[in-house]
Every structure is written in structure tokens, then in C-alpha cells.
Amino acid sequence: MAGAQRTGVLVRMPPAIKQAVVDEATRRSASMNDVVVTVLAERFSVPFSPSGRTSNAPGGSGVVVLRMPPELKRRIHEAAYESQSNANDVIKNVKEKLEELKKDFPSGMKYKISYDVSNFLEASIHKVLH
């Protein structure tokens, strides 16, 4: 896949995870990108050929730019979409439960949802996928 099209993805890693990736890259004499993208490509069944390059010592920031095949990025987005739909399910279930419990509230007691992120989640997911 030498010279194959790749796309950049900005990733934030907790320091412990980044250090584990650095250690594994050192062990393999590979770049951080090759280590992480190889693992992701295997997980999502996407062909990937590592660059074979080694990298300089990484900076102290938890931010890393990964270069990966567009198909891998698409599949990761799909998986993120599926997991985010769980957040929407939780919101829906909370609303249904509140309606169910409302009948047992003391007389005159009402509830109001002051901040509902479900519309924001749906719009964000749609924007990422399309």
C-alpha cells in the first residue's frame, strides 16, 4: 500500500496510553502511527500496510495525528455513530421513566428538562457521517 491514500485523524490520548504506544513502537522499531493504525485496521478488518518508518521521540502533548486509510476512518465513524445512538437511547429512556414517575409526584409538582442534548447528538452524528 505504499503511496496509498491516507487521511489524517486527530486523536487525544491520556498520557498512560500514549506512553504504552511509545513503548510498543520502540519495541517494534516502528512509528506510533504504524502501531496504532495497525491495531485499528485489524479491529475493523481494513487492509493496512505500515509505512515501515520509525519516528522521532513524541512530544509531551496527548494529541496525536494518525494517518490512516479513508475506509478505516469511515468504519471508525460508523462505530462511533452506533455507540452514540446508545446515548440517545439513554436520553429517551430517562424521558419515558420521568413520564411514568410523574403520576406519583406530589400534587402540583412538575419537572422540566433544562438541557436536552439529543438534538445536538443527532445533528453531530449526521454531520460526521455525511
N, CA, C and O of each residue as an XYZ file, in Angstrom:
520
protein
N       0.835     -1.183      0.000
C       0.000      0.000      0.000
C       0.877      1.243      0.000
O       0.433      2.320      0.398
N       2.081      1.102     -0.431
C       2.980      2.249     -0.467
C       2.386      3.330     -1.339
O       1.949      3.066     -2.459
N       2.369      4.557     -0.824
C       1.823      5.674     -1.576
C       0.312      5.705     -1.607
O      -0.276      6.559     -2.270
N      -0.326      4.789     -0.904
C      -1.787      4.746     -0.912
C      -2.341      5.977     -0.211
O      -1.683      6.596      0.626
N      -3.563      6.310     -0.579
C      -4.211      7.476      0.010
C      -4.421      7.259      1.509
O      -4.851      6.189      1.940
N      -4.118      8.274      2.281
C      -4.328      8.230      3.732
C      -4.964      9.542      4.149
O      -4.806     10.569      3.488
N      -5.669      9.490      5.232
C      -6.324     10.685      5.751
C      -5.917     10.877      7.204
O      -5.680      9.905      7.920
N      -5.835     12.122      7.636
C      -5.412     12.419      8.998
C      -6.578     12.443      9.965
O      -7.659     12.932      9.639
N      -6.353     11.915     11.150
C      -7.337     11.932     12.223
C      -6.632     12.411     13.483
O      -5.619     11.841     13.888
N      -7.160     13.448     14.096
C      -6.598     13.986     15.331
C      -7.146     13.178     16.507
O      -8.359     13.033     16.657
N      -6.254     12.659     17.329
C      -6.640     11.809     18.454
C      -6.025     12.366     19.727
O      -4.859     12.758     19.745
N      -6.812     12.398     20.785
C      -6.294     12.784     22.101
C      -6.142     11.517     22.927
O      -7.078     10.728     23.059
N      -4.945     11.333     23.484
C      -4.659     10.130     24.274
C      -4.284     10.516     25.691
O      -3.523     11.463     25.892
N      -4.801      9.803     26.672
C      -4.311     10.005     28.034
C      -2.818      9.663     28.067
O      -2.370      8.805     27.306
N      -2.046     10.320     28.935
C      -0.596     10.095     28.973
C      -0.200      8.631     29.121
O       0.764      8.196     28.491
N      -0.909      7.867     29.928
C      -0.540      6.455     30.138
C      -0.691      5.651     28.847
O       0.137      4.790     28.549
N      -1.738      5.929     28.087
C      -1.938      5.214     26.824
C      -0.871      5.629     25.820
O      -0.302      4.785     25.128
N      -0.603      6.922     25.741
C       0.428      7.383     24.811
C       1.773      6.747     25.164
O       2.506      6.329     24.267
N       2.103      6.667     26.430
C       3.372      6.054     26.821
C       3.402      4.579     26.436
O       4.439      4.079     26.002
N       2.285      3.877     26.589
C       2.226      2.464     26.195
C       2.445      2.318     24.687
O       3.122      1.389     24.246
N       1.878      3.229     23.899
C       2.075      3.198     22.444
C       3.539      3.492     22.108
O       4.125      2.824     21.256
N       4.129      4.480     22.767
C       5.542      4.803     22.549
C       6.408      3.586     22.869
O       7.318      3.254     22.110
N       6.127      2.922     23.992
C       6.909      1.737     24.380
C       6.765      0.631     23.332
O       7.745     -0.018     22.968
N       5.533      0.422     22.850
C       5.310     -0.618     21.837
C       5.977     -0.254     20.520
O       6.529     -1.124     19.847
N       5.933      1.020     20.144
C       6.598      1.460     18.915
C       8.101      1.238     19.029
O       8.739      0.810     18.067
N       8.663      1.522     20.183
C      10.092      1.294     20.410
C      10.411     -0.195     20.329
O      11.397     -0.589     19.706
N       9.583     -1.014     20.954
C       9.786     -2.462     20.936
C       9.763     -3.000     19.507
O      10.555     -3.875     19.157
N       8.858     -2.479     18.686
C       8.708     -2.946     17.301
C       9.631     -2.223     16.316
O       9.684     -2.592     15.143
N      10.347     -1.214     16.769
C      11.127     -0.344     15.879
C      10.234      0.206     14.767
O      10.560      0.131     13.582
N       9.109      0.753     15.187
C       8.108      1.274     14.252
C       7.676      2.661     14.713
O       8.082      3.140     15.772
N       6.849      3.285     13.899
C       6.299      4.588     14.295
C       5.057      4.372     15.147
O       4.417      3.322     15.096
N       4.735      5.391     15.927
C       3.493      5.336     16.703
C       2.306      5.142     15.772
O       1.393      4.372     16.072
N       2.320      5.844     14.636
C       1.227      5.743     13.675
C       1.045      4.296     13.221
O      -0.072      3.779     13.220
N       2.150      3.640     12.831
C       2.045      2.261     12.348
C       1.493      1.330     13.422
O       0.695      0.442     13.122
N       1.912      1.526     14.672
C       1.436      0.674     15.761
C      -0.069      0.854     15.961
O      -0.818     -0.122     15.973
N      -0.503      2.090     16.116
C      -1.913      2.355     16.420
C      -2.811      2.002     15.232
O      -3.837      1.344     15.405
N      -2.432      2.432     14.039
C      -3.287      2.185     12.871
C      -3.338      0.692     12.534
O      -4.367      0.202     12.069
N      -2.251     -0.029     12.763
C      -2.279     -1.479     12.542
C      -3.296     -2.145     13.463
O      -4.071     -2.994     13.024
N      -3.293     -1.765     14.726
C      -4.257     -2.329     15.683
C      -5.685     -1.989     15.259
O      -6.557     -2.858     15.259
N      -5.925     -0.727     14.899
C      -7.263     -0.318     14.480
C      -7.688     -1.027     13.194
O      -8.831     -1.469     13.074
N      -6.769     -1.135     12.236
C      -7.093     -1.793     10.965
C      -7.459     -3.254     11.195
O      -8.393     -3.765     10.576
N      -6.734     -3.926     12.077
C      -7.085     -5.316     12.395
C      -8.455     -5.391     13.051
O      -9.260     -6.258     12.711
N      -8.724     -4.492     13.985
C     -10.010     -4.474     14.706
C     -11.185     -4.260     13.771
O     -12.244     -4.861     13.954
N     -11.004     -3.393     12.754
C     -12.096     -3.062     11.845
C     -11.985     -3.788     10.498
O     -12.713     -3.464      9.559
N     -11.084     -4.760     10.401
C     -10.915     -5.581      9.185
C     -10.700     -4.738      7.933
O     -11.361     -4.932      6.913
N      -9.773     -3.811      8.032
C      -9.430     -2.943      6.899
C      -7.967     -3.198      6.548
O      -7.107     -3.175      7.428
N      -7.677     -3.443      5.265
C      -6.277     -3.651      4.884
C      -5.431     -2.410      5.180
O      -5.849     -1.279      4.928
N      -4.248     -2.646      5.714
C      -3.329     -1.556      6.005
C      -1.912     -2.077      5.926
O      -1.592     -3.108      6.518
N      -1.071     -1.382      5.209
C       0.348     -1.708      5.154
C       1.113     -0.609      5.879
O       1.080      0.550      5.464
N       1.801     -0.966      6.961
C       2.569      0.039      7.698
C       3.617      0.693      6.807
O       4.106      0.088      5.853
N       3.948      1.922      7.128
C       4.926      2.668      6.337
C       6.334      2.115      6.507
O       7.174      2.251      5.617
N       6.588      1.495      7.648
C       7.924      0.982      7.925
C       8.871      2.033      8.468
O      10.023      1.736      8.786
N       8.388      3.260      8.574
C       9.230      4.338      9.104
C       9.299      4.250     10.620
O       8.402      3.715     11.272
N      10.365      4.776     11.157
C      10.441      4.959     12.605
C      10.183      6.435     12.856
O      10.261      7.254     11.941
N       9.882      6.760     14.078
C       9.569      8.162     14.358
C      10.491      8.704     15.434
O      11.082      7.964     16.219
N      10.589     10.015     15.438
C      11.338     10.688     16.490
C      10.583     10.527     17.800
O       9.429     10.099     17.810
N      11.217     10.860     18.872
C      10.547     10.823     20.170
C       9.341     11.751     20.126
O       9.455     12.892     19.679
N       8.195     11.278     20.583
C       6.991     12.107     20.527
C       7.045     13.255     21.517
O       7.778     13.212     22.505
N       6.262     14.271     21.238
C       6.154     15.401     22.145
C       5.371     15.025     23.391
O       4.843     13.918     23.494
N       5.301     15.937     24.316
C       4.617     15.679     25.579
C       3.111     15.809     25.506
O       2.411     15.424     26.442
N       2.604     16.345     24.414
C       1.165     16.544     24.267
C       0.448     15.205     24.136
O       1.021     14.227     23.658
N      -0.799     15.173     24.563
C      -1.619     13.976     24.388
C      -2.273     13.920     23.032
O      -3.047     13.005     22.753
N      -1.971     14.893     22.175
C      -2.595     14.958     20.849
C      -1.682     14.287     19.831
O      -0.482     14.559     19.778
N      -2.266     13.410     19.028
C      -1.534     12.681     18.000
C      -2.344     12.739     16.716
O      -3.567     12.607     16.755
N      -1.684     12.934     15.577
C      -2.359     12.863     14.288
C      -2.025     11.508     13.685
O      -0.859     11.202     13.436
N      -3.055     10.695     13.450
C      -2.871      9.388     12.835
C      -3.194      9.482     11.355
O      -4.180     10.110     10.971
N      -2.374      8.864     10.527
C      -2.611      8.794      9.086
C      -3.122      7.394      8.795
O      -2.426      6.409      9.042
N      -4.337      7.305      8.269
C      -4.966      6.001      8.059
C      -5.727      5.973      6.739
O      -6.035      7.024      6.176
N      -6.031      4.775      6.243
C      -6.834      4.675      5.026
C      -8.223      5.282      5.259
O      -8.783      5.146      6.347
N      -8.775      5.947      4.248
C     -10.115      6.534      4.391
C     -11.178      5.520      4.823
O     -12.091      5.864      5.573
N     -11.066      4.287      4.360
C     -12.042      3.259      4.736
C     -12.000      2.974      6.231
O     -13.042      2.733      6.841
N     -10.824      2.998      6.823
C     -10.716      2.790      8.266
C     -11.365      3.947      9.011
O     -12.084      3.731      9.987
N     -11.119      5.160      8.563
C     -11.746      6.326      9.194
C     -13.264      6.214      9.109
O     -13.963      6.510     10.078
N     -13.778      5.788      7.958
C     -15.228      5.644      7.778
C     -15.792      4.609      8.747
O     -16.835      4.834      9.361
N     -15.112      3.492      8.882
C     -15.611      2.435      9.778
C     -15.553      2.858     11.248
O     -16.434      2.510     12.034
N     -14.527      3.598     11.607
C     -14.450      4.113     12.979
C     -15.607      5.074     13.234
O     -16.220      5.039     14.301
N     -15.909      5.933     12.260
C     -17.042      6.853     12.405
C     -18.346      6.085     12.552
O     -19.196      6.456     13.362
N     -18.513      5.017     11.775
C     -19.729      4.201     11.894
C     -19.851      3.609     13.303
O     -20.926      3.625     13.903
N     -18.748      3.093     13.813
C     -18.773      2.522     15.164
C     -19.087      3.596     16.203
O     -19.821      3.348     17.159
N     -18.530      4.787     16.009
C     -18.828      5.896     16.921
C     -20.307      6.256     16.848
O     -20.935      6.538     17.869
N     -20.855      6.247     15.648
C     -22.277      6.550     15.482
C     -23.122      5.535     16.243
O     -24.067      5.904     16.940
N     -22.779      4.263     16.108
C     -23.553      3.227     16.796
C     -23.473      3.389     18.306
O     -24.473      3.205     18.999
N     -22.305      3.728     18.824
C     -22.198      3.888     20.270
C     -22.914      5.149     20.735
O     -23.470      5.171     21.833
N     -22.910      6.210     19.909
C     -23.630      7.431     20.271
C     -25.137      7.198     20.281
O     -25.857      7.835     21.050
N     -25.618      6.286     19.430
C     -27.053      6.026     19.449
C     -27.458      5.479     20.816
O     -28.608      5.632     21.227
N     -26.522      4.842     21.524
C     -26.801      4.393     22.879
C     -27.069      5.588     23.793
O     -27.935      5.517     24.666
N     -26.339      6.675     23.601
C     -26.588      7.878     24.397
C     -28.003      8.375     24.132
O     -28.706      8.775     25.060
N     -28.419      8.350     22.878
C     -29.789      8.762     22.562
C     -30.802      7.828     23.209
O     -31.852      8.278     23.666
N     -30.501      6.543     23.252
C     -31.400      5.590     23.902
C     -31.527      5.896     25.391
O     -32.618      5.810     25.956
N     -30.419      6.250     26.022
C     -30.455      6.587     27.451
C     -31.337      7.811     27.667
O     -32.165      7.826     28.578
N     -31.165      8.836     26.839
C     -31.985     10.054     26.960
C     -33.465      9.704     26.800
O     -34.302     10.142     27.589
N     -33.777      8.919     25.785
C     -35.172      8.520     25.539
C     -35.735      7.754     26.741
O     -36.862      8.002     27.169
N     -34.940      6.822     27.281
C     -35.402      6.027     28.422
C     -35.616      6.881     29.671
O     -36.555      6.644     30.430
N     -34.746      7.875     29.887
C     -34.918      8.770     31.033
C     -36.223      9.561     30.884
O     -36.979      9.704     31.845
N     -36.481     10.071     29.681
C     -37.715     10.823     29.447
C     -38.945      9.947     29.689
O     -39.918     10.386     30.302
N     -38.892      8.702     29.201
C     -40.020      7.788     29.409
C     -40.224      7.482     30.891
O     -41.357      7.419     31.367
N     -39.125      7.293     31.614
C     -39.217      6.987     33.040
C     -39.779      8.179     33.816
O     -40.586      8.000     34.728
N     -39.357      9.383     33.460
C     -39.900     10.569     34.114
C     -41.413     10.671     33.904
O     -42.157     11.006     34.826
N     -41.849     10.381     32.698
C     -43.299     10.413     32.422
C     -44.026      9.373     33.265
O     -45.110      9.633     33.787
N     -43.426      8.205     33.393
C     -44.017      7.137     34.200
C     -44.077      7.535     35.673
O     -45.087      7.300     36.337
N     -43.005      8.135     36.189
C     -42.943      8.516     37.595
C     -43.815      9.726     37.917
O     -44.221      9.918     39.063
N     -44.097     10.532     36.911
C     -44.850     11.778     37.116
C     -46.187     11.526     37.816
O     -46.638     12.361     38.599
N     -46.812     10.405     37.547
C     -48.116     10.109     38.160
C     -48.035      9.962     39.676
O     -49.041     10.111     40.370
N     -46.833      9.667     40.196
C     -46.652      9.500     41.630
C     -46.072     10.746     42.304
O     -45.821     10.736     43.510
N     -45.857     11.821     41.535
C     -45.357     13.064     42.117
C     -46.421     13.655     43.033
O     -47.614     13.444     42.813
N     -46.003     14.393     44.057
C     -46.984     15.101     44.885
C     -47.799     16.080     44.025
O     -47.330     16.573     42.999
N     -48.988     16.334     44.458
C     -49.868     17.246     43.731
C     -49.182     18.586     43.477
O     -48.604     19.179     44.388
N     -49.249     19.046     42.260
C     -48.671     20.329     41.887
C     -47.194     20.268     41.507
O     -46.654     21.241     40.981
N     -46.530     19.135     41.767
C     -45.105     19.032     41.412
C     -44.971     18.700     39.933
O     -45.645     17.810     39.415
N     -44.094     19.426     39.270
C     -43.822     19.202     37.854
C     -42.309     19.099     37.670
O     -41.539     19.481     38.551
N     -41.898     18.583     36.526
C     -40.480     18.551     36.208
C     -40.264     19.214     34.860
O     -41.174     19.303     34.035
N     -39.044     19.674     34.658
C     -38.673     20.283     33.400
C     -37.254     19.838     33.067
O     -36.362     19.893     33.913
N     -37.055     19.397     31.830
C     -35.710     19.046     31.375
C     -35.082     20.341     30.890
O     -35.519     20.930     29.901
N     -34.048     20.772     31.604
C     -33.471     22.078     31.288
C     -32.447     22.026     30.156
O     -32.192     23.041     29.508
N     -31.869     20.872     29.915
C     -30.856     20.769     28.870
C     -30.957     19.389     28.236
O     -30.655     18.384     28.880
N     -31.376     19.335     26.991
C     -31.562     18.077     26.275
C     -30.573     18.030     25.113
O     -30.693     18.811     24.169
N     -29.602     17.126     25.173
C     -28.561     17.062     24.144
C     -28.922     16.139     22.983
O     -28.127     15.998     22.054
N     -30.083     15.513     23.005
C     -30.406     14.537     21.959
C     -30.409     15.154     20.560
O     -29.928     14.525     19.617
N     -30.937     16.364     20.404
C     -30.927     17.002     19.082
C     -29.497     17.313     18.640
O     -29.150     17.139     17.472
N     -28.675     17.772     19.576
C     -27.274     18.055     19.272
C     -26.545     16.774     18.854
O     -25.779     16.785     17.890
N     -26.780     15.668     19.578
C     -26.135     14.400     19.232
C     -26.507     13.961     17.823
O     -25.638     13.587     17.036
N     -27.784     14.006     17.507
C     -28.238     13.589     16.180
C     -27.621     14.461     15.081
O     -27.174     13.944     14.057
N     -27.597     15.766     15.290
C     -27.021     16.682     14.294
C     -25.526     16.436     14.133
O     -25.014     16.454     13.013
N     -24.825     16.207     15.233
C     -23.380     15.953     15.173
C     -23.086     14.648     14.447
O     -22.185     14.590     13.610
N     -23.829     13.621     14.759
C     -23.629     12.313     14.115
C     -23.901     12.419     12.622
O     -23.143     11.894     11.807
N     -24.980     13.097     12.270
C     -25.317     13.270     10.849
C     -24.201     13.995     10.114
O     -23.842     13.618      8.998
N     -23.648     15.043     10.739
C     -22.589     15.816     10.100
C     -21.332     14.981      9.886
O     -20.687     15.096      8.844
N     -20.978     14.145     10.853
C     -19.780     13.302     10.724
C     -19.950     12.283      9.610
O     -19.017     12.030      8.848
N     -21.127     11.701      9.513
C     -21.344     10.629      8.540
C     -21.585     11.129      7.129
O     -21.415     10.373      6.172
N     -21.978     12.385      6.978
C     -22.355     12.843      5.622
C     -21.558     14.000      5.165
O     -21.762     14.490      4.054
